[in-house]
Amino acid sequence: MTIPDIARPMTALPDAWIGVNFWSRVGGPFMWRSFDETVVREELQTLADHSLTVTRSFFFWPDFHPEPYEIDEELCRAFARFLDLHSETGLTTIPTFIVGHMSGQNWDPAWRNGRDLYTDVWMVGRQAWFIQQMTERFAEHPAVAGWLISNEMPLYGGGGGLMGPVERVDGAAVRTWSELMVAAVRAAGATQPVSLGDGAWGLEVMGQDNGFRLSWSAPLTDWIGPHSYHMNDDPVRQNLIPAFNAELCAPHGKPVVMEEFGVTSEFAADDNAADYYRQVLHSTLAAGVTGWLGWNNTDFDLDAQEPYNHRPFELHFGLTTADGTPKPALRELGAFARAVRDRGLAHATRASTRTGLVVSSYFDGGFPFWGPEESPALRDALLEGYIAARLADLAPAIVRDDADVPALPLLVVPSAKAITTPGARALADAARAGSTVWVSFSCGETLNQRGWWWPGVDQTFGVRHAARYGLAEPVTGDTVVLHFEEAFGDLAAGEQLVLPVGGPDIARAVLPVEATEARVVARDAEGRPALLVHETGAGRLVLCTYPVELFAARTGFVDRSSIVRLYRALAEIADAAGPVQVSAPDVYGDLVHGPDGEPSIVLISEAGERREVTVRMAGRADLETSLAPFDAAIIAMAPLDSTS
């Protein structure tokens, strides 16, 4: 039975946004108080000289809105000149209105007096008035490319997220506030794209409820803008988290713009920072992103000024030093901008895929008596499944565990403690329709109804489980060895795979089963079934009794090569290979098409040493190429029907 591929979302704004977040090195957030036109022109020209076309700029709210019904007109004149300088240097900018949070500090207008930004009617009115006033002044200027309502509003107005604890806020009030702020932009006559600037740290991406939801903000706005400053204990995870977050944003149907990402020279040497920029830019392009704004344009020599006096690492996030000298990361961003522009890839489409990575609805469904403490295990196992699928060249799409889950050749459910009953039934139906459905057991990392929340385990997987209520069969040691009793894809009978084991004791569990209708493909060192295949209808369910993705997610600098081997074997069984296949296990590729259909391979190495690789695509001759450590490339391909 032939099962169709599925399209992967990739949408774009009218203009290609590749640039930086901008503060002048003269003043930083206080630049408008002593606007230095000569320095700003020089800073903008440096960006233009490196092929960048856009900045994100900021109305520092306490300065521009000094009294409840007053705008600082002198600062507005400075901003107008700032816009003129953009036009003169061939750039545009995206002004940001409510800038009360900046670089790890919150800054209030003197008249706020603790009023709630979301629920106090007068305070909401003052924000909307400010936005309308600023929009009316500048909407007609040709240098204005778009608008952002706030800078990381969850860190200022409440809710929290990526860089702080999540606070419970009134989600209905946050939504209404957002609607009113966007309405203020439109009421002032602006036609440019607008978004919220919240960082995309809510339930659908981070699994934590900070009041902002893509389910309602995506229809309200013109793009989704993740902010990514993650820390991790594994280099591949560190490199791929921004792409994974973008994949979680993409199904909501709006362009995804990497609104903020970057590194400080305090935390990364210049060459390593350039590697990180290269990795994030190319991996997010492959993940469907069509705009990029690095943080930020320049270092600062402002040691005594807040917030830099107490957050010294914020001084050196720049792509140039404080004297304007470009850093290697700026050259990476410029080279990427030229490659994307030359190939039209800011308006590209992604090749379709035969693999779906299944997101449990428990991740963002807000079900009763399912606490936020459960979400990290779901998210991190999903991330590890995404990484393994990427390195196995499966080019996965994000799909949901609802009743409409598509019957793709391969569906992957990585170490999910809980899944909805309709979702489980739909996955079983997909298997009967011809899908290969990979499911790995997990009992999670909490004692909340500890066990596997999967309905009808025995009937679904053709086994008889021997789990005990409230307990788990413990896994000891730092590895699990799978001994294959029969061939599994390209894994031969007799082969062994060594899988990492990590995480707290409560999560180190195996599901004890015996086969009834399923057949045992691999056993662990104790002889227990570890991998079972249940043929059903035209397809099959593959049960792994270990939470292999969660174990890997809880292991620093993890060797995930055996998980990648498993995923490659699944792809062979399911006939689910991605559009680009790469010979090295730590280099992956993907395929995007320019607006006229021209194909380009995006090739990314996660290896810390040089790799000589063979790249394969259906219907084409093999491509031999070499990649330096942590290198990435965009390789233009001739159309298949080309006669050249």
N, C-alpha and C positions, 0 to 999 in steps of 0.2 A: 504494500500500500504506500503510495506517495503522499508525504505530508509536506505542505508548503513551508517556505521560509517566512520570516516575519520582518517587517521593516523596523528599523531603529530610528527613533526621532532625532532630528537635527534641523532646527529652524534658526533663522537669522533676522537681525534688524536690517533696515535698508542700507546703513553704512557700516563698514567694517571698523570695529572699535578695537584697536591694539595700541595701548598706551600705558599711562601711569596715573596713580593718585598723586596730587600735586600740593605741596606746600613750598614756599620759597625758603631758601636757606637763611634769608634775612627775616627772622621772626617766627618761622614755623607757624603754628596756629594764630600767632599775633601779627602775621605779616601785613594785615590790612591797616594796622595802626601806624606803620612806617613803610608804606608801600614803596619799594625801590624798583622803579621801572627798568633801570639799566640791568640790574641783576636778573629780574624776572625775564626780560627779553633774552638774555644770555641762556638762562635755564631752559626756556622754551625752544630756543634755537638748537640746543644740544639734543633735545628730544627729536625735533624734526630731522636733524642730521643723521639720526639713527633710525629713520624710516617710521617713527611713531606718528600717529595722526590725532590722538585725543588725550585729554587729561580729565581727571575727575577733580573738581574744585569744591570749595567749602565756604559757605557763609557761617563764619564762627558766630554762633547765635548770641552769646552774651554781648558781643561787640556790635553786631548789625541791628539788634533789637534792644536798645538800652532802656527803654520805657515801654509799658504795655501798649501804648498807642503811638509810638514814635519809632521811625527808622533813621539810622545814622546816614545822612545823605553824603557826608564826606567819604565814608567807606564805600558807599554805592558808586561814587565817582571813580574811586580806585578800582572797583570791580569792573566798571565799564571800560576803563583803560586796559585792564587785564584781558577782557574779551577782545578789544582791538588788537592787542599784542598777539593773541591766538590767530586772528585773521591774517595778520601781517607775517606770521611765521608758518602759515599753512596748516594750523591746528584747529580743532574744535574742543569743546569742554562740556562736561556734565556737572552742572552746579548741584550742590547738596544743601538742603534747607536747614533742617533741625540738627545742628551740629552742637550737641551738648555733651556727647562723649567723644573723646579723642585721645588715642594713644595711652589708654590705661587710666584716664582720669575723667571725671564728670564735671562739667562746667555749667552753672545755671545763670540765666539772667538774674540780676540782683532782685528783681521784683517777683520771682516765682514763689518764694516763701513756702516751699514745701508742698505746693499744690500738686495733685496727681495729674500727670500729663495725659492719661487716657480717660479718666472719669470725671474730672472737674470741668463743668461745662464752660466756665469762663476761661480756663486755661486751654481747653481745646479750641475755643474761639480765637484766642490770641495766636495760637500756632497757625490756624487756618488763615487768619488775617495776615500774618507775616509772610506765609507762602504766597498768598495772592498778591501782596504788595511787591515782593521780589520778582514774581513772574511777570507782572505787568510792566516792570521796569526793563526787563531783559529778554522777554520772549521773542522779540522781533530781531534780535541780534543774530547775524548769520553764524557766529561762532558757537552758539548754544546748540548742542547735539541732542541733549536729553536732560532729564531731571531726576534727582533722587530725593525722596522725602526726608530721609534721615541718615545719620551715620550710626549704624548698629544700635538702633532704638531699643532692643531688648536689654542692652547694658546700661541704658540711660533711663528709659521710662519704666523698666521692670520687665521681668521674664527671664533674663539671663540666657545662657547658652554655652557657646563654645569655650569661652575663657572665664566662666564664672559659674557658680551654682545656679541651677534652674529654680526660679521662683514661681509660685502659683499666682497667676494674674487672671483677671476677668477676660477670657478669650473673646466674648461678645463685644466688650468695650474696645479691645485692641482692634477687632475687625471694623467696628464703627469709626474709630479714630482713623484708621487707614483709608476708609472710604471717603471720609470728610477731607482728609489732606489731599488725596488725589483729585477730588472734586474741586478743591481750591485752585489747583493748577489749571484744570480745564475751564473753570469759571473766569480765570484771568486771560483766557484766549490762547493758551499755549497749545500747539499741535505736535510738539516733539514727544518722543517716547518718554514714559515715566515709570519708575519703579520705587520700591519702598526703602532699600538700603538696610534691611534687617539682618542680612547675612545668611539667610536660609538655614537657620539653626533649629528649626522647629521639629515637630513630630515626624514628618515625612522623610527628613534627612538624618537627624540626630536621634530620633526616637524619644525625644524629651519635649514636653509641652511647655513652651514659653509664651503661648498666646498667639503666635503667628503660625498660620497654616497655609501651605501651598494650595490646598484645595479651594480656598477662597481668594488668596492673594494673586494666584496666577491669572484667573479671569479678570481681576481688577487692574492688573498692570501689564506692561509691554515686554518685560523680561524678568528673569529670575537671576539673582546675583549672589552666588555663594561667596563667603569670605572664609579663607582657609589658612589657619595658623596652627596646624595640628602638630603634636609631638608624639613620637612612637618609639618602640624598642626594636624595630626591624626596618632595614633600609627600603625594602620593596614596599612594605605597607606605607612607610613615610612618603614614598614617591607617588603611590597610587591612590591615596586617600582623596585628594582633590578630584581625580577622575571618577572615583566611586561616588562621591557626593554629587557630582554633575550628572551621573547616570540616574541617581535617585530623583533629581530635579526634572530631567528631560521628559518623562512621560506626562508632565502636566501641560505640555503643549505650547510653551513659550520659549523664545530663545534663552539660552543659558550663557551668561557673561560671568567670567571669573572676575568679580568686582574688586576683590582684594586677595592677594597672596604675595608672599615675599619672605625674605630672611634678613636678619641683622648680622652684621659682620662680627658682633660679639659672640654669636652662636654658630657661625659657619665661616670658614676661610673663604676667600674670594673665589677660588677655583671650585670649591664645593658648592658655593652659592650659585655659581653659573651652571653646574651640573643639575642642581635642584630646579632652577628656572627652566632649563632645557627639558627635563623630565616632565614637569607640570604642564608646560606649554603643549608638548606633543601628545602626552597621554590624555589630556583633556580635549584636544582636537579629536582624537580617536573616540572620545566619549561623547561627542556631539556638541562641544562648546564652540561658540562662534564669536566670542569677544573676550579680551584679556586686558586687565588693568593691574599692573604690578604695584606693590607698596614698597617704597614710594620713589619719587624722582631723585631726592637728594639726602645726603647726610646733613647733620646740623652741628654747629659749634655753639651750642646754647646750654652749656653745662649748668648754669645757675637758674635757668628758666624751668618752670613747671611745664609739662610733667617730667622733663628730662632729668631734673635734679634727683628724682626718686625712682625713675625708670631709665637708667643709663643706657640699656640696650636699645631703647627707642631712638637714640641719636643716630644709629648707623644702619637703618633699613634702606638707605638710599641706593639708587642705581648709579649715582655719581657721589664722589667724596664731597666734603664741605667746600672744597675749592673748585668744584665743577669737573674734576677728572672722572671720565667714565670708568666704571668697574666692569669686569668680565660679564656679569649678568646683563648689563645693558646691551652689550654686543650680542648676547644670545637672544634677547628680546627683539633687537633690531633685525637679526638674521631671520628669525621666525616670522616677523612681520613681512619681510620681503618675500619669503617663500609662500606664505599664505596669500599675499596680494597677487603675486605672479600667477598663482594657480587658481585664483578665485575661490579659495577654500573657506573664506568667511561666509560664503553662500553655498556651501557644499551639501551633499547628501551622503549618508553612510550606506555602505553595502548592507544588504539584508543578512540575517543570521538564521541559523538552524538551532540555536541554543537559547533557552530561557532560564534566567536566574530568578527563582521564585521568592518573592518577599512575603513573609507571613503578615497577615492583616493585624496580628497582635503587635507588630512593630509600631504602627501608628493609629490603630483603630480605637484606642481609648476605651477598651472593654472594662466592665466593672470588675473590681477585685483583681485586676492585673496591674501591678505597680510599676513605676518607672525604674525600679531596681532590676527588673527583668530585661529591660531594653538593651543594655550593653552587650549581653551575651548574644542576643539576636543579631544586632548590628555587626558585631565583630566577626561572628561566624559567617555572616553574609559577605562581609568585606573579604574574608579569607577565601570564600568560594569564588568571589569575583576575581581575585588575584590568580587563583589556580586556573580558572577558566581563561583568563587572559594569557597566562604563560603556556597553556595548552592550545593556544590559537583558536579558541572557540568564539571569540568576539560576541559575548553574551548580550542579550537584551534583558531589561528588567521587566518581569511580569508579576502579576498579583495572584494570590491564592484564593481568588474568588470563583464564583460559579462559571465565569467566562474565561478561565485560564486556557490559553490556546494550546492545541495539540501539536506542539513542535516536535521535531525529531528527538531532541534531548531537553528534558526539564530537570533542573538541579535544585534540590531543597536542602541547603547545607545546615545541619546541626540546629534545627529549629525545635525548641522545647514545645511550642504550641502552634497549632494550625486550626483554622476554622473547620467546622464540619462540612459546609459546602465546598470549601477549598480542597479538603481531603477527598471528597467524593469526585470533584472535578478532575483531580490528578489521576485517580483510579480510572475514570472514564477516558482520560487522555491516553493512558497506557493501553486500554482496550482498543483505542482508535489507532494505535501504532506508535505512540511515543515510548521512548526509554525514559523512565522517571527514576532519578537517583535521589534517595532519601537517606540521610544519616541521622541516627538516633541522637537525642540529647534530653537530659532531664534538667537542664538549666543550671543556674548558679545560686539559686535561693531555695529555701524550704517551703515556699508557697506552693502547696499541692505538688510536692516533689514527684516527678514522674514525667512520662512522655504524653503530652496532650494530643494524641492522635487517635481518632475514633476507629475502632475495628482493626487493630493491629494484626491479629491472627488471620482474619479473612482477607485483608488487603494484601499482606505480604506472604501468605502461604506458609505461616509458621505457627508455633505454639510458644508463647512467651512464658517465662517463669519469674517475672518480676515480683517483688514483695512490697506490700504497702508501706509507704513512708521510708523505705530503705532503697539503697542502690547497690548493685554489684560493683565493688570497688576495683579500680585499675591501679596497680602499683607499678613503680618504675617510671622511667622517663621516655620509654618507647614502647610501641606495640608492633609486633612482627606479624605480617600476614603471609601465610603459606598458601599458594594457589594450588588447588587440587585439579583444576581444569583450566583451559585457556580462557582468557577474559580479554577480548579485543586483541591488542598486540602483546599482552602479557601471556607468556606461555605457562602451561602446567609445570609445576616445580619451581617457578620463580618465587622470590620473596620480596616484600616491600617493608621497609622499616619506617614507621610513622611516628612523629613526635607526640609526646603527651605533656600537656601543660595545664595550668589553671589550678584553682583551689580544690581541695579534697572533695568538696560537695559536688563538683562537676566531673570529677574523674570517675566515670561510671561507664559500664558496658551493659547492653540489654541482653540478658540471657534468653536464648531461643533454641528451639529445635525445629528442623525443617519438617513440614507436612507436605504441602504441594510445591514449595520452592525447592530449588536445588542449591546445595552449598558449593560456592565457588572458591572460597578461601576460609581458612581457620586461623585462629591466633595460636600462640605458643602453647596454650593450655588445651588446645584441641576444640575450643568452642567455635561455633559458626560466627564468622566475622563479616562475610560478604555472601549474600544470598540473592538469587535471581528467581523471580516469580513471573513466569510467562503467563500472559493474560490477553485474550483476544489477539489483536495484531501486534501488540507491543509487550512491554515488560516493566515491572518495578524492580529496582535494585536496592536492597536494604543493606546498609552498613550499620553494624551494631555498635560502632564507636562514633563519638562526635568528633570526627577527624578534623573538621574545619575549626571547631571551637578549640580543640587541643592546640592546633597550630597557632590560632589567634592569641593564645595565652603563652606563647613561647617566644622569647626574644631572639633576634638574629636566627630565625628558624630555618631549618633545612626542609623546605616544602617539596623537594623534588619527587618524593614518592606520591604525594597528593596530585601533583601535576601528571605523573604517569597514570594514575587512576583516571583522571579526567580525560587524558588522551585516549585511554582504552575505552572509556564510555563513548567518546566521539566516534571511534571506529565501529563500535557495536551499533550505534544509533545513526551512522552515516551523517554526522553532524559537524564535520570539519568546517572551520571558518573560511572566509574568502582568501586569507593569506596564511601560509604555513611556513614556519621558520625552523631550520634544523637544530638550533641551539635551544636548550630547555629554559634558559634565562633571557632569551630575546623573543619578543613577540611583535606581530604586525597586524595591521588592519587596512581596510580599503575605504577610501572616500572618493567621491566624484565631484568635480567642479560643475559649475552651472551649465556648461555645454556637454557634460557627460565625460569629460576627460578624467581617467582614473589616476589616483596617486596612492602609493603605499606609504603608510605611516609606520616606521620601524623604530622600535625602542628597545634598548638593551638595559637590563637590570644587573648586568655582570660588572664586577669590579675590576675586570681585566679585559683586554682586547678579545673580540670574538670575530672569527671568520665564519660567515654563515651562508647557507643556501636558502633562498626565498623562492617558494613555489606558489603559483596561482594556476587555477584550471585554465587550460587552453593556451598557456604561454610557456615559453622556454624558461628554464630555471635562471635565477639571477644570483650571481655570486657577489658578495660585498663584505666589507670589513667595518666593524664598529669599535671605536675606542671605548674605554670604561664609561659606563652610564651615558653612552652616546644615544642620539636619536636623529632621525633623518626623514625628510619627505622626498620620496622618489617618484618623479613623474613617469608615467607609463603612456605609451601610445595606445589609442583606442584599438580594440581588437580588429575593427574593420579598416584600419589605416593601411594605406598602400605605400606608406613611406618606409 
